[in-house]
Amino acid sequence: MLIDKALTGLARNPALPEHLLRRLLDHQEACGEAARRRTDLTEELADGILAFGDDWRALSLACNPELPPAVRRTLAGHADDMVRSALASRAPGLSGYVFAALAEDPSAKVRTDVARNGDTPPAIRARLADDPDPAVRIELAQWWVEAPEDVRRTLLTDEDPKVRAAACSTYFRRTPHPVPPADLHAALLADPVTRAGAVRHVALDAALAKELAEDPDDDVRAAFAAHPDLPAGLRDALAEDASPLVRAEIFVREDTPEEQRASIHKELTDGADRGDAAFAVTEEDLLCQLALTGLTFRDIPWIRADPLPHVDSPYACFRRSAAAGRDLPAEAVDRLLEDEDNSVRHTMAAHAPALSPEAAERVERRHQRSKVRGRPADHTTFPPETLRRFATDADPRIRALAPRDPDLPAALAARLAADDDHLVRREVAPHPNLPVAALRALLADGDEEESVVAAAASSPALPVEAMEELLAQAGL
């Protein structure tokens, strides 16, 4: 049996008695899991974890967002920078005292995490605009998008070009993107590091528009291509720009003629296809691939605001934005749920106001794993009879949904615990209706998959005597 994984699963078990939890703390990896327990990690237990003097255990504790206040104050003075950094970045609701201490920490990494933390009190966060380390000011500029104007001005006029670039960027870590004060527009346009970020905000005249359209910097021209007041003549010129990234911006504009849009899409697709097929690719082909990747998850607000006309768009990125829109009629929802593009189907499943179990099942059966987290089934509640039917399905991904039935019959749960697919076994292992004999078998028979063993040990249905056996086997 994979005893170490069993112990880490046991550390997550909500039914683990406190006296067994204390014994588990002697195992470093399991202690790290126990340190993240949210509902029953008392100040006394936390002190016991810190008493080991182990930085790794302390780091795990600092990652717990629901620590007792006294423990947080202790961790704020911990000797290890990584522990204080974890506390500064992950724990919400720190007291003003703790935030103030971390904002003056000798480690720039810790102060950087304070700058990122949206729970940092504004008065404390504002002080970081004058932090001696530019890395802290850069993070503040990128993350605090709602900073007061005086703070934003300080960052936009910082002596360090990297800070100014972060404060006037084409991309921020959060939305909405801040708008620089109008009286700074001229200076920001004149500064090479802020020019691209300032473009979208400036008022255009004919001379400035021509200058921006001919700027040698691709990023500046791409930003200009997205300007809301872009003249039609310059739009048409930028549609033939040398940079695929610039042409991609013209592609997603609402005012782009459809023939022009289709031409740009074909150019980008052809270039990306060449890049996929050829061993040696040109820079143009690589940029086409990059441009198409950017469009893959691009949110297009004007389509989301009026989605119905784009439900049958030839462009998957347009249909995806339409699927994220509101008030689509049932017929349009059904079409998008049957879309040929996996991401469109997934997006529609996530945004459908009342996705029927039948529709959710159809989408789920066609779903392909992607970089998007989750699966369409996460956005609906299947009735018990459907989930029990899933338990005997030929597809293991469908069988793995069956344990979502809280009243799954014990016989079906036991059958799934003996499934050939480890993902199915993992999903059913912590189910409360899994017979104890089947649950013990996942541990005693030595399942080959670590995740299954950990899931079985985390089950609240695991008898206390079985928990004690695990500890005894580990010599704890």
C-alpha positions in Angstrom: 0.0 0.0 0.0 1.1 3.6 -0.7 1.2 4.5 3.0 2.4 8.0 2.5 -0.5 8.9 0.2 -2.9 7.2 2.5 -1.7 9.4 5.3 -2.1 12.6 3.3 -5.6 11.5 2.4 -6.3 10.8 6.1 -5.1 14.2 7.0 -7.9 15.7 4.9 -10.5 13.4 6.4 -13.1 15.6 8.1 -14.0 12.7 10.5 -10.5 12.2 11.7 -10.6 12.4 15.6 -8.3 15.1 17.1 -6.2 12.6 19.0 -5.4 10.8 15.8 -4.8 14.1 14.0 -2.1 14.8 16.6 -0.4 11.6 16.0 -0.4 12.3 12.2 1.5 15.5 12.7 4.8 13.5 13.0 4.5 12.7 9.3 5.8 15.7 7.4 3.7 15.4 4.2 0.5 14.5 6.1 1.2 17.3 8.5 1.3 19.7 5.6 -2.2 18.5 4.6 -3.4 18.8 8.1 -2.1 22.3 8.4 -4.6 23.3 5.6 -7.7 22.0 7.5 -10.1 24.9 7.7 -12.9 24.0 10.1 -11.1 22.3 13.0 -7.5 23.6 13.0 -7.4 25.1 16.5 -4.7 27.5 17.8 -3.4 24.7 19.9 -3.0 22.4 17.0 -1.3 25.1 14.9 1.1 25.8 17.7 1.9 22.1 17.8 2.7 22.2 14.0 5.0 25.2 14.5 6.7 23.5 17.4 8.4 21.2 15.0 10.5 24.1 13.8 10.1 22.9 10.3 9.8 25.7 7.6 7.9 23.4 5.3 5.2 22.7 7.9 5.0 26.4 8.7 4.7 27.2 5.0 1.7 24.8 4.7 0.2 26.5 7.7 0.6 29.9 6.2 -1.4 28.7 3.1 -4.4 28.1 5.3 -6.9 31.0 4.7 -8.8 30.4 8.0 -6.1 30.4 10.6 -6.8 31.8 14.1 -5.6 35.4 14.4 -2.9 34.7 16.9 -1.3 32.1 14.6 -1.3 34.7 11.8 0.5 37.2 14.0 3.1 34.5 14.8 3.6 33.6 11.2 4.0 37.3 10.2 7.2 37.2 12.2 8.5 33.9 11.0 12.1 33.7 10.0 11.5 32.2 6.6 10.7 34.6 3.8 8.5 32.0 2.0 6.3 31.6 5.0 5.7 35.3 5.4 5.1 35.6 1.6 2.5 32.8 1.6 0.7 34.5 4.5 0.8 37.9 2.6 -0.6 36.5 -0.6 -3.1 33.8 0.3 -4.7 34.5 3.6 -7.7 36.8 3.3 -8.9 39.0 6.2 -5.6 39.6 7.9 -5.7 42.2 10.6 -4.5 45.7 9.8 -1.6 45.1 12.2 -0.4 42.1 10.3 -0.8 43.8 6.9 1.2 46.8 8.2 4.0 44.5 9.4 4.2 42.6 6.2 4.1 45.8 4.1 7.3 46.8 5.9 8.9 43.4 5.7 12.6 43.4 4.8 11.9 41.0 1.9 10.8 42.6 -1.3 9.0 39.3 -2.2 6.8 39.6 0.9 6.0 43.2 0.1 5.2 42.2 -3.5 2.6 39.8 -2.2 1.1 42.4 0.0 0.8 44.6 -3.1 -1.1 41.9 -5.0 -3.5 41.0 -2.2 -6.8 42.7 -2.8 -7.6 42.5 1.0 -4.7 44.8 1.8 -6.2 48.0 3.3 -6.0 50.8 0.8 -4.0 53.1 3.1 -1.3 50.4 3.6 -1.3 49.5 -0.1 -0.9 53.1 -1.1 2.4 53.3 0.8 3.9 50.7 -1.5 3.7 53.1 -4.4 6.9 54.6 -2.9 8.5 51.3 -2.0 12.3 51.3 -2.6 12.1 48.1 -4.7 10.7 48.6 -8.3 9.5 45.0 -8.3 7.0 45.9 -5.6 5.8 49.0 -7.5 5.5 47.0 -10.7 3.2 44.4 -9.0 1.2 47.2 -7.4 0.7 48.9 -10.7 -0.5 45.6 -12.4 -2.8 44.4 -9.6 -4.3 47.5 -8.0 -6.4 48.6 -11.0 -8.8 50.6 -8.7 -6.0 52.6 -7.1 -6.8 56.2 -6.2 -5.7 58.8 -8.8 -2.8 60.1 -6.7 -1.4 56.6 -6.5 -1.9 55.9 -10.2 -0.2 59.2 -11.0 2.8 58.3 -8.9 3.1 55.0 -10.7 2.6 56.4 -14.2 5.4 59.0 -13.5 7.8 56.6 -11.7 11.5 57.0 -12.4 11.8 53.3 -13.3 10.6 52.6 -16.9 9.4 49.1 -16.0 7.1 50.6 -13.3 5.7 53.1 -15.8 5.2 50.3 -18.4 3.3 48.2 -15.8 1.1 51.2 -14.8 0.2 52.0 -18.4 0.0 48.6 -20.0 -2.1 46.8 -22.7 -2.7 44.1 -20.1 -3.5 44.2 -16.4 -3.9 41.4 -13.8 -7.4 42.4 -13.1 -10.3 44.3 -14.7 -11.4 47.0 -15.4 -8.3 48.4 -16.9 -7.4 51.8 -15.3 -7.7 54.9 -17.4 -4.7 57.3 -17.1 -5.5 61.0 -16.3 -6.1 63.0 -19.5 -3.4 65.5 -18.7 -0.8 62.7 -18.8 -1.8 61.3 -22.2 0.7 63.4 -24.1 3.7 62.4 -21.9 2.6 58.7 -21.9 2.4 58.7 -25.7 5.9 60.2 -25.9 7.3 57.6 -23.6 8.3 54.4 -25.6 7.4 52.1 -22.6 3.9 53.5 -22.1 3.0 54.4 -25.7 1.1 51.2 -26.5 -0.8 51.2 -23.3 -1.8 54.9 -23.7 -3.1 54.6 -27.3 -6.5 53.2 -26.5 -7.3 56.2 -24.2 -6.1 59.2 -26.3 -8.3 61.5 -28.4 -7.4 61.3 -32.0 -6.8 63.9 -34.6 -5.8 63.3 -38.2 -2.1 63.8 -37.6 -1.9 61.6 -34.5 -4.0 58.8 -36.2 -1.6 58.7 -39.1 1.4 58.7 -36.8 0.1 55.8 -34.8 -0.9 53.8 -37.9 2.7 54.0 -39.1 4.4 53.5 -35.8 7.3 51.0 -36.1 6.2 49.2 -32.9 3.8 46.3 -33.6 2.3 46.7 -30.1 1.5 50.3 -30.7 -0.2 49.6 -34.1 -2.1 46.7 -32.5 -3.3 48.9 -29.7 -4.3 51.5 -32.3 -6.2 48.9 -34.3 -8.4 48.5 -31.2 -9.1 52.2 -30.8 -12.8 52.9 -30.6 -12.5 55.9 -32.9 -10.2 54.3 -35.5 -10.9 56.0 -38.9 -12.3 53.6 -41.6 -9.5 54.4 -44.0 -6.8 53.5 -41.4 -8.8 50.4 -40.4 -8.6 49.2 -44.0 -4.9 49.9 -44.1 -4.2 48.1 -40.8 -6.2 45.1 -42.1 -3.2 44.5 -44.4 -0.6 45.2 -41.8 2.6 43.2 -41.8 1.9 41.9 -38.3 -0.7 39.2 -37.8 -1.3 40.5 -34.3 -2.4 43.9 -35.7 -4.6 42.2 -38.3 -6.2 40.1 -35.5 -7.3 43.3 -33.8 -9.0 44.5 -36.9 -10.6 41.0 -37.2 -12.5 41.5 -33.9 -13.7 45.0 -34.5 -17.4 45.5 -34.8 -17.1 47.9 -37.7 -14.9 45.6 -39.8 -16.6 44.7 -43.2 -17.4 41.0 -43.3 -15.4 40.4 -46.5 -12.3 41.9 -44.8 -12.9 39.9 -41.7 -13.1 36.7 -43.7 -9.9 37.5 -45.5 -8.0 38.2 -42.3 -9.2 35.0 -40.7 -8.1 33.0 -43.7 -4.7 34.5 -43.6 -4.3 33.8 -39.9 -5.6 30.2 -40.3 -3.4 29.5 -43.3 -0.3 30.8 -41.5 -1.1 28.8 -38.4 -1.7 25.6 -40.5 1.7 26.1 -42.2 3.3 26.4 -38.7 1.6 23.1 -37.6 2.6 21.2 -40.8 6.2 22.5 -41.4 9.3 21.6 -39.6 10.9 25.0 -40.2 8.4 27.8 -39.8 8.6 31.5 -40.5 8.2 34.2 -38.0 5.0 35.2 -39.8 3.6 31.6 -39.3 4.5 31.7 -35.6 2.8 35.0 -35.1 -0.3 33.7 -36.9 -0.4 30.8 -34.4 0.0 33.3 -31.6 -2.8 35.5 -32.9 -5.2 32.6 -33.3 -4.4 31.4 -29.8 -5.2 34.8 -28.5 -8.5 34.8 -30.3 -9.4 31.3 -28.8 -10.3 32.7 -25.5 -10.9 36.3 -26.5 -14.0 37.9 -24.8 -15.6 40.1 -27.4 -17.9 42.5 -25.6 -20.0 43.8 -28.5 -20.9 40.2 -29.4 -21.7 39.3 -25.8 -24.0 42.3 -25.7 -25.9 41.2 -28.8 -25.2 37.5 -29.1 -28.1 36.2 -31.3 -26.8 37.4 -34.7 -23.5 35.5 -34.0 -24.8 32.1 -33.0 -24.1 30.8 -36.5 -21.0 32.8 -37.1 -18.3 31.0 -39.1 -15.8 32.0 -36.4 -15.6 29.9 -33.3 -14.4 32.8 -31.2 -17.5 34.8 -32.1 -19.8 31.9 -31.3 -18.0 31.4 -28.0 -18.6 35.0 -27.0 -22.2 34.6 -28.1 -22.5 31.6 -25.9 -21.4 33.8 -22.9 -24.2 36.3 -23.7 -27.5 36.7 -21.9 -31.1 36.0 -22.8 -30.5 33.7 -25.7 -33.6 31.9 -26.9 -33.8 28.1 -26.3 -33.3 27.3 -29.9 -30.0 29.3 -30.0 -28.9 27.6 -26.8 -29.5 24.2 -28.3 -27.5 25.1 -31.5 -24.6 26.2 -29.4 -24.7 23.1 -27.3 -24.4 21.1 -30.5 -21.6 23.3 -31.9 -18.7 21.6 -33.6 -16.2 23.4 -31.4 -15.6 21.9 -28.0 -15.0 25.3 -26.3 -18.2 26.7 -27.6 -20.2 23.8 -26.3 -18.5 24.1 -22.9 -19.0 27.8 -22.7 -22.7 27.4 -23.5 -23.1 24.7 -20.9 -21.6 27.1 -18.4 -23.9 30.0 -19.2 -27.1 28.2 -20.0 -29.7 29.4 -17.4 -31.4 26.0 -17.0 -29.5 23.3 -18.9 -31.6 20.2 -19.0 -30.0 16.9 -17.9 -30.6 15.5 -21.5 -28.7 18.4 -23.1 -25.9 18.3 -20.4 -25.4 14.6 -21.1 -25.2 15.1 -24.9 -22.6 17.9 -24.4 -20.7 15.8 -21.8 -20.4 12.8 -24.1 -18.8 15.0 -26.8 -16.6 17.0 -24.4 -12.9 16.9 -25.0 -10.5 17.8 -22.2 -8.8 21.2 -22.7 -7.0 23.9 -20.8 -10.4 25.1 -19.6 -11.1 23.8 -16.1 -14.0 21.6 -15.4 -16.5 19.8 -17.6 -20.0 20.6 -18.9 -21.5 18.2 -16.2 -20.3 20.7 -13.6 -23.1 23.1 -14.7 -26.1 20.9 -14.1 -27.6 18.6 -11.5 -28.4 15.2 -12.9 -31.4 13.4 -11.4 -30.6 10.2 -9.4 -31.9 7.9 -12.1 -29.6 9.4 -14.6 -26.5 9.1 -12.4 -27.4 5.5 -11.6 -27.6 4.8 -15.3 -24.2 6.4 -15.7 -22.8 3.8 -13.2 -23.0 1.1 -15.9 -22.0 3.2 -18.9 -19.4 2.0 -21.3 -17.5 5.3 -21.1 -15.4 5.6 -17.9 -15.7 9.4 -18.0 -19.4 9.0 -17.7 -19.2 6.3 -15.0 -17.1 8.7 -13.0 -20.1 11.0 -12.8 -22.3 8.4 -10.9 -20.8 9.2 -7.5 -22.3 12.7 -7.7 -25.6 11.0 -6.6 -25.5 11.5 -2.8 -27.9 8.5 -2.4 -26.0 6.2 -4.7 -27.0 2.6 -3.8 -24.3 0.7 -1.9 -24.2 -2.0 -4.5 -23.5 0.4 -7.4 -20.8 2.2 -5.3 -19.1 -1.1 -4.6 -19.2 -1.9 -8.3 -17.6 1.4 -9.1 -14.9 0.9 -6.5 -13.8 -2.2 -8.4 -13.8 -0.4 -11.8 -10.9 -0.9 -14.2 -10.5 2.9 -14.6 -8.7 4.6 -11.7 -10.6 7.9 -12.2 -13.8 6.1 -11.5 -12.4 4.4 -8.4 -11.1 7.8 -7.2 -14.4 9.5 -7.6 -16.3 6.8 -5.7 -13.7 6.2 -3.0 -14.9 9.0 -0.6 -18.6 8.3 -1.2 -20.5 7.9 2.1 -22.5 4.9 0.8 -19.5 2.9 -0.3 -19.6 -0.3 1.9 -16.8 -0.3 4.4 -15.5 -3.6 3.1 -15.0 -2.0 -0.4 -13.5 1.1 1.1 -11.0 -1.0 3.2 -10.2 -3.0 0.0 -9.0 0.1 -1.8 -6.5 0.5 1.1 -5.7 -3.0 2.1 -5.4 -4.4 -1.4 -3.0 -1.8 -2.4 -4.6 0.1 -5.3 -1.9 1.0 -7.7 -3.0 4.6 -8.1 -1.9 7.2 -5.5 -5.0 9.4 -6.0 -7.3 6.4 -5.3 -5.5 5.5 -2.1 -5.6 9.2 -0.9 -9.3 9.5 -1.8 -10.2 6.3 0.1 -8.3 7.5 3.2 -10.1 10.8 3.1 -13.5 9.2 3.3 -15.6 10.2 6.4 -17.0 6.6 6.3 -13.6 5.1 7.1 -13.9 3.5 10.6 -11.8 4.9 13.3 -10.1 1.5 13.8 -9.1 1.6 10.1 -7.6 5.0 10.7 -5.7 3.7 13.6 -4.4 0.8 11.5 -3.0 3.2 9.0 -1.2 5.2 11.7 0.2 2.0 13.2 1.4 0.7 9.8 3.3 4.0 9.4 4.8 3.7 12.9 3.0 6.8 14.2 
